[in-house]
Amino acid sequence: MPRVRVHQHVNPLAPFYRFTPEPLQIENVFAESDLPLHLDIGSARGRFLLKMAEIFPAQNFLGVEIREPLVKEANRIKKEENLTNLHYEFCNATYSLDRLLEQLPSDVLQTVTIQFPDPWYKKKHAKRRMVKDNLVETVVGHLKITGKVFVQTDVDFLAEEMFELFRENENLREINLCENPFPIKTEREIAVEEKGLPIYRAMFEKQNKKTK
Ligand SMILES: C[S@@+](CC[C@H](N)C(=O)[O-])C[C@H]1O[C@@H](n2cnc3c(N)ncnc32)[C@H](O)[C@@H]1O
């Protein structure tokens, strides 16, 4: 079957994408809802999570993506593959991630990945970027204590901008990272590596709030 065709980029600030999803009920989407959860934000065609879900059956995997046709296609493929620990949601992470995760139990979200999130390199498009302080707050708010956030990109100034936002959060500590800790590479990661370009990566762990 041919790959579903989609717009290369969509503007997350456009009225169409400012929708409010129903909070996710994980017991409705995973066979075993109490397994540790890995959330991939900007999951695109979902191939990274598809392979992770096959390798790690004792974890659940949730992809969120703003381009709805990709979400539908990814959910169709996971159904064909009978993967009951994988699910994708149509979601504008900039506006609705907090709402989507509203009913997530506090001790479930173990890992969050944000990989090559942005096509919005120009200064005039900076407002469209996905990783802003509200997204960091949402991610950290839902992450369990000792949960990890992994961020990678090939754009140096976006890496610094994103890493700084995570470094500023007092509930996180940065973990030294030499290489990608996951056994699967994303589609974008493979393309960047094939061009021999550098990739900037950072990882953070949630800890108990520092007392003053
Ligand atoms: C450059 S692609 C990278 C895809 C994949 N993570 C990879 O590494 O191959 C960025 C993805 O993030 C999605 N995205 C951008 N802004 C988003 C937002 N506000 N909410 C959800 N997804 C978003 C895009 O639609 C796109 O699929």
The ligand as an SDF file (V2000), in Angstrom:
LIG
                    3D

 27 29  0  0  0  0  0  0  0  0999 V2000
   10.5440   16.7590   11.4500 C   0  0  0  0  0  0  0  0  0  0  0  0
    9.2510   15.6860   11.8870 S   0  0  0  0  0  0  0  0  0  0  0  0
   10.0960   14.4360   12.8430 C   0  0  0  0  0  0  0  0  0  0  0  0
    9.2750   13.2020   12.9920 C   0  0  0  0  0  0  0  0  0  0  0  0
    9.8880   12.0940   13.8370 C   0  0  0  0  0  0  0  0  0  0  0  0
    9.9070   12.4440   15.2420 N   0  0  0  0  0  0  0  0  0  0  0  0
   11.2710   11.7400   13.3590 C   0  0  0  0  0  0  0  0  0  0  0  0
   12.2310   12.0370   14.0980 O   0  0  0  0  0  0  0  0  0  0  0  0
   11.3940   11.1690   12.2550 O   0  0  0  0  0  0  0  0  0  0  0  0
    8.3840   16.5910   13.1810 C   0  0  0  0  0  0  0  0  0  0  0  0
    7.0110   16.0060   13.4770 C   0  0  0  0  0  0  0  0  0  0  0  0
    6.4030   16.7300   14.5580 O   0  0  0  0  0  0  0  0  0  0  0  0
    5.0510   17.0090   14.2190 C   0  0  0  0  0  0  0  0  0  0  0  0
    4.6170   18.2020   14.9570 N   0  0  0  0  0  0  0  0  0  0  0  0
    5.0640   19.4700   14.7940 C   0  0  0  0  0  0  0  0  0  0  0  0
    4.4150   20.3070   15.6250 N   0  0  0  0  0  0  0  0  0  0  0  0
    3.5340   19.5440   16.3370 C   0  0  0  0  0  0  0  0  0  0  0  0
    2.5960   19.8170   17.3540 C   0  0  0  0  0  0  0  0  0  0  0  0
    2.4030   21.0560   17.8030 N   0  0  0  0  0  0  0  0  0  0  0  0
    1.8820   18.7850   17.8690 N   0  0  0  0  0  0  0  0  0  0  0  0
    2.0800   17.5090   17.4340 C   0  0  0  0  0  0  0  0  0  0  0  0
    2.9510   17.1910   16.4560 N   0  0  0  0  0  0  0  0  0  0  0  0
    3.6760   18.1850   15.9190 C   0  0  0  0  0  0  0  0  0  0  0  0
    5.0960   17.2340   12.7150 C   0  0  0  0  0  0  0  0  0  0  0  0
    3.8250   17.1170   12.0830 O   0  0  0  0  0  0  0  0  0  0  0  0
    6.0680   16.1500   12.2880 C   0  0  0  0  0  0  0  0  0  0  0  0
    5.4340   14.9190   12.0550 O   0  0  0  0  0  0  0  0  0  0  0  0
  1  2  1  0
  2  3  1  0
  2 10  1  0
  3  4  1  0
  4  5  1  0
  5  6  1  0
  5  7  1  0
  7  8  2  0
  7  9  1  0
 10 11  1  0
 11 12  1  0
 11 26  1  0
 12 13  1  0
 13 14  1  0
 13 24  1  0
 14 15  1  0
 14 23  1  0
 15 16  2  0
 16 17  1  0
 17 18  1  0
 17 23  2  0
 18 19  1  0
 18 20  2  0
 20 21  1  0
 21 22  2  0
 22 23  1  0
 24 25  1  0
 24 26  1  0
 26 27  1  0
M  CHG  2   2   1   9  -1
M  END
$$$$
